[in-house]
Amino acid sequence: MRSLPSCTLLLLALAAAQAPAQTPVAKPRPSILVIGTGGTIGSAGGYWTGNPTRVPIEQLVRVPGIDSVASVASEQLWNVASSAIGPTRWLELSRHVAELLRARPELAGIVVTHGTDTMEETAYFLDLTLPGDRPVIVTGAMRPSDMAGADGPANLTNAARAAVDPRTRGRGAMVLMDDRLFAARDVTKTNSTRVETFQAPERAPIAIIDADGLFYRQPSPGRSTPLFDIAGVRELPRVDVVYGYAGADSVVIDALVSAGAKGLVMAGVGRGGLTPAQSAALRRARAAGVVVVVGTRTGSGRVPVIRDDGMVGAGDLNPQKARVLLMLGLSRTSDPREIARIFQTQQ
């Protein structure tokens, strides 16, 4: 075989050197939607004096570097304090998120910004009612957006990182705060002002978020079917929480039953202890068809779900989470035995 002349080889080398370099094809960024509902993360100005300025969600999502994580779109659903978010808005939000996930299959996940005071209740309601396996990450801030050391931008960026991570699929709704990702069922606010307020007593976070990645502590359960279908639910039944304390009488319980409560959650002392007057009032309430769940005011620990007195124990759900579960349970049945079975699924 004859070799090419040296001049030909030189021309080929020059042509190769002058050819335009192949530009690598950029990998498309996953898409997420951030839904703003208000809260401290969306507040500025006179926040500490009770006269805050509301910051729109389209401004909040302009966090440097977040566009390298995902293609971020946003919408303002509400712009209110979390104290203004309750059962009616839970139903609205859950249905809205479910419809978005149905209509927009390109979304890797959804982030919901929310005030921290009732964040755990909203997140738990979403966890119990949303279909599918794509993640919904609820996040917020303990410091307003214009305060030195504001935690909102970091929480929002980390929530975006969690929403696009394939390993968050099948985990339901979650809460992302202070570099930690929590299951909605487990998390609670434990301090009124500290940025590390969100904890999961006796349970670990799902994951720790560091600069080099998300580090998971438990595998995904692979969920895709919600515990409750709220398609036919127009209004959640009234359920109230009653606090246990030394010398508590029957006045509050009797008044709530007269006001139409369908369920009561007792934040009992210790392992669900109640005063004699409260116990007598609860017997009257149960005779009137009110379903009673007993939890603990201690902040952690279990109350057995199956009790000898015919009431239902909350397990290790705190009273506010037990209220959410009881409201949804009562939308399906008023049989205390069936309610107990529902609570057992959450242990």
C-alpha positions in Angstrom: 0.0 0.0 0.0 1.5 3.3 -1.1 1.8 6.0 1.6 0.4 9.5 1.0 2.8 12.2 0.0 4.0 14.4 2.9 2.5 17.5 1.3 -0.9 15.8 1.3 -0.6 14.8 5.0 0.4 18.4 5.8 -2.7 19.8 4.0 -5.0 17.3 5.9 -3.5 18.3 9.2 -4.0 22.0 8.5 -7.6 21.4 7.4 -8.3 19.5 10.6 -6.8 22.3 12.7 -8.9 24.9 11.0 -12.2 22.9 11.2 -14.7 24.4 13.7 -14.7 22.5 17.0 -17.8 20.4 17.7 -19.9 22.2 20.3 -21.2 19.8 23.0 -25.0 19.7 23.1 -26.2 21.2 26.4 -28.3 18.8 28.4 -31.7 20.3 28.9 -32.4 21.5 32.5 -35.4 19.9 34.2 -38.4 22.1 34.7 -40.0 23.0 38.0 -42.9 25.3 39.1 -42.7 27.4 42.2 -46.1 28.2 43.7 -46.1 31.2 46.1 -48.5 31.3 49.0 -46.9 34.0 51.1 -45.3 33.8 54.5 -42.0 35.2 55.9 -40.1 34.1 52.8 -42.2 36.6 50.8 -42.1 39.4 53.3 -39.9 42.5 53.6 -40.2 46.0 55.0 -42.0 46.4 58.3 -42.1 42.6 59.0 -41.1 42.9 62.6 -43.6 45.6 63.3 -46.6 43.8 61.8 -46.7 45.8 58.6 -44.8 43.7 56.1 -44.3 44.4 52.4 -45.4 41.4 50.3 -42.7 40.3 47.9 -44.1 38.6 44.7 -43.0 35.1 43.9 -41.5 36.1 40.5 -39.1 38.3 42.4 -38.3 35.7 45.0 -37.2 33.1 42.4 -34.5 35.3 41.0 -31.9 33.6 43.2 -28.4 33.7 41.7 -27.5 30.2 40.5 -31.0 28.6 40.7 -31.2 28.6 36.9 -28.3 26.2 36.8 -30.4 23.8 38.9 -33.6 23.9 36.9 -35.7 25.9 34.4 -37.9 27.7 37.0 -41.4 29.0 36.4 -43.5 30.6 39.1 -47.1 31.6 40.0 -48.6 33.5 42.9 -51.5 31.5 44.3 -51.9 33.6 47.4 -49.7 36.0 49.3 -50.8 35.6 52.9 -49.5 34.7 56.4 -49.6 31.0 57.1 -52.1 31.7 59.9 -54.6 32.4 57.1 -54.1 29.0 55.5 -56.4 26.3 56.8 -58.8 23.5 55.6 -60.5 25.4 52.8 -57.2 26.5 51.3 -55.7 23.0 51.8 -58.4 21.6 49.6 -57.8 24.4 47.0 -54.0 23.9 47.0 -54.1 20.1 46.8 -56.5 20.2 43.9 -54.5 22.9 42.1 -51.2 21.0 42.5 -52.8 17.7 41.4 -54.2 19.4 38.3 -50.8 21.0 37.5 -49.1 17.6 37.8 -51.7 16.0 35.5 -51.6 18.8 32.9 -47.8 19.3 32.8 -46.0 16.0 32.6 -42.7 17.9 31.8 -42.5 19.1 35.4 -39.9 17.3 37.4 -41.6 18.5 40.6 -43.3 21.4 42.3 -42.1 23.8 45.0 -44.5 25.5 47.3 -43.4 28.5 49.4 -45.3 28.8 52.6 -45.2 30.5 56.0 -43.6 28.4 58.6 -46.2 28.6 61.4 -48.6 26.1 59.8 -46.3 24.7 57.1 -46.2 21.3 58.7 -50.0 20.9 58.5 -50.3 22.1 54.9 -47.4 19.7 53.9 -49.0 16.8 55.7 -52.4 17.4 54.0 -50.7 17.5 50.6 -48.8 14.3 51.5 -52.1 12.5 52.3 -54.0 13.7 49.2 -51.7 14.2 46.2 -51.5 11.5 43.5 -48.5 10.4 41.5 -44.8 10.0 42.5 -43.4 13.4 41.5 -42.1 15.4 44.5 -43.8 18.4 46.0 -41.4 20.4 48.2 -42.7 22.9 50.7 -40.3 25.5 51.9 -40.2 28.9 53.5 -38.0 31.1 55.7 -37.5 32.2 59.2 -36.1 35.6 58.3 -37.7 38.1 55.9 -36.2 38.5 52.4 -34.5 41.9 53.1 -32.9 40.9 56.5 -29.2 40.2 56.8 -28.7 36.5 56.7 -32.1 35.8 55.1 -32.5 32.0 54.7 -35.1 32.1 52.0 -32.8 32.1 49.0 -30.8 29.0 50.2 -34.0 27.2 51.1 -35.5 28.0 47.7 -32.4 26.8 45.8 -32.2 23.6 47.9 -35.9 23.0 47.3 -35.3 23.2 43.6 -32.4 20.8 43.9 -34.6 18.3 45.8 -37.5 18.8 43.3 -35.4 17.8 40.3 -33.5 14.9 42.0 -34.9 11.5 40.8 -34.4 10.0 44.2 -37.1 12.2 45.7 -39.8 10.5 43.6 -42.3 8.4 45.4 -41.7 10.1 48.7 -44.9 12.3 48.7 -44.8 15.9 50.0 -41.7 17.0 51.9 -40.5 20.0 53.8 -37.1 21.6 53.0 -35.6 23.9 55.6 -32.1 24.7 56.8 -30.3 22.2 54.5 -32.5 19.3 55.5 -35.3 17.5 53.7 -38.0 16.1 55.9 -41.0 13.8 55.3 -44.2 15.9 55.8 -45.5 13.3 58.2 -42.5 13.6 60.5 -41.5 17.2 60.6 -42.6 19.9 63.1 -41.6 23.4 64.1 -39.8 23.4 67.4 -38.7 27.0 68.0 -40.4 30.3 67.3 -37.5 32.1 65.7 -34.4 30.0 65.1 -33.5 29.0 61.5 -33.0 25.4 62.6 -36.5 25.2 64.1 -37.7 22.3 61.8 -37.0 18.9 63.3 -38.3 15.4 63.1 -38.4 14.2 66.7 -37.3 10.6 67.0 -37.0 10.3 63.2 -34.2 11.5 60.9 -34.5 13.8 58.0 -34.9 12.1 54.6 -31.8 13.8 53.3 -29.1 16.3 54.1 -28.4 18.9 51.4 -24.7 19.9 51.0 -22.9 21.8 48.2 -21.8 18.5 46.6 -25.2 16.8 46.6 -28.2 15.4 48.5 -27.3 12.6 50.9 -30.3 10.4 51.7 -30.8 8.5 55.0 -33.7 6.3 53.9 -34.9 4.7 50.7 -37.9 5.9 48.8 -41.1 4.0 49.6 -42.1 4.4 46.0 -45.5 5.8 46.7 -47.9 6.9 43.9 -51.4 6.5 45.3 -52.6 8.9 48.0 -54.2 7.7 51.2 -57.2 9.9 50.6 -59.1 10.8 47.4 -60.6 14.3 47.9 -62.3 14.6 44.5 -65.7 14.5 46.1 -64.9 16.5 49.3 -66.2 20.0 49.3 -65.7 20.8 53.0 -63.7 19.1 55.7 -65.5 18.2 58.9 -64.8 20.3 62.0 -62.1 18.9 64.3 -60.7 20.8 67.2 -57.6 20.4 69.4 -58.1 20.5 73.2 -55.1 21.0 75.5 -54.6 19.0 78.6 -53.3 20.6 81.8 -53.5 20.2 85.5 -57.1 20.9 86.7 -58.6 21.1 83.3 -62.4 21.0 83.4 -65.1 20.1 80.8 -66.1 23.5 79.6 -64.0 23.6 76.4 -65.0 20.1 75.3 -68.7 20.6 76.0 -68.6 23.9 74.1 -66.9 22.4 71.1 -69.4 19.6 70.9 -72.2 22.1 71.1 -70.5 24.1 68.2 -70.7 21.1 66.0 -67.3 19.4 66.2 -67.3 16.0 64.6 -63.9 15.1 66.0 -61.7 16.1 68.9 -57.9 15.7 69.3 -56.8 15.8 72.9 -53.2 17.0 73.5 -53.0 15.0 76.7 -50.4 15.1 79.4 -47.6 12.6 79.4 -48.7 9.5 77.4 -52.1 10.9 76.7 -53.3 11.5 80.2 -56.6 13.4 80.9 -58.2 14.9 83.9 -61.3 13.2 85.4 -63.5 16.2 84.2 -62.1 15.9 80.7 -62.6 12.2 80.6 -66.3 12.5 81.7 -66.8 15.2 79.0 -65.3 13.0 76.3 -67.6 10.1 77.3 -70.5 12.5 76.7 -69.0 13.6 73.4 -68.5 10.0 72.2 -72.1 9.2 73.1 -73.1 12.1 70.8 -71.1 10.6 67.9 -67.9 12.6 68.2 -64.7 10.7 67.4 -61.9 11.4 69.9 -58.2 11.0 69.2 -55.7 11.3 72.1 -52.1 12.5 71.6 -49.5 14.1 73.8 -48.6 17.7 74.4 -44.9 16.7 75.2 -43.6 17.3 71.6 -42.5 13.7 71.0 -43.3 10.1 72.0 -46.1 7.7 71.3 -49.7 7.2 72.5 -50.8 3.7 71.6 -53.4 3.8 68.7 -55.5 1.0 70.2 -56.8 2.0 73.7 -59.0 0.3 76.2 -61.3 3.3 76.6 -62.6 3.2 73.0 -60.8 6.3 72.0 -58.1 6.4 69.3 -54.4 7.0 70.1 -52.4 9.3 67.8 -49.3 7.2 67.8 -46.4 9.6 67.5 -48.3 12.1 65.4 -48.4 15.5 67.2 -51.8 17.0 67.9 -51.9 19.3 64.9 -50.9 16.4 62.5 -53.5 14.1 64.2 -56.1 16.8 63.5 -55.3 16.8 59.8 -55.5 13.0 59.6 -58.7 12.9 61.6 -60.4 15.5 59.4 -59.6 13.4 56.3 -60.6 10.2 58.1 -64.0 11.7 59.0 -64.5 12.6 55.4 -64.6 8.9 54.8 -66.1 7.3 58.0 -67.2 8.1 61.5 -66.6 4.6 62.8 -63.9 4.9 65.5 -62.6 1.4 64.6 -62.0 2.5 61.0 -60.4 5.7 62.2 -58.1 3.6 64.3 -57.1 1.6 61.3 -56.4 4.8 59.4 -54.1 6.0 62.2 -52.3 2.7 62.2 -51.3 3.2 58.6 -49.4 6.3 59.6 -47.3 4.7 62.3 
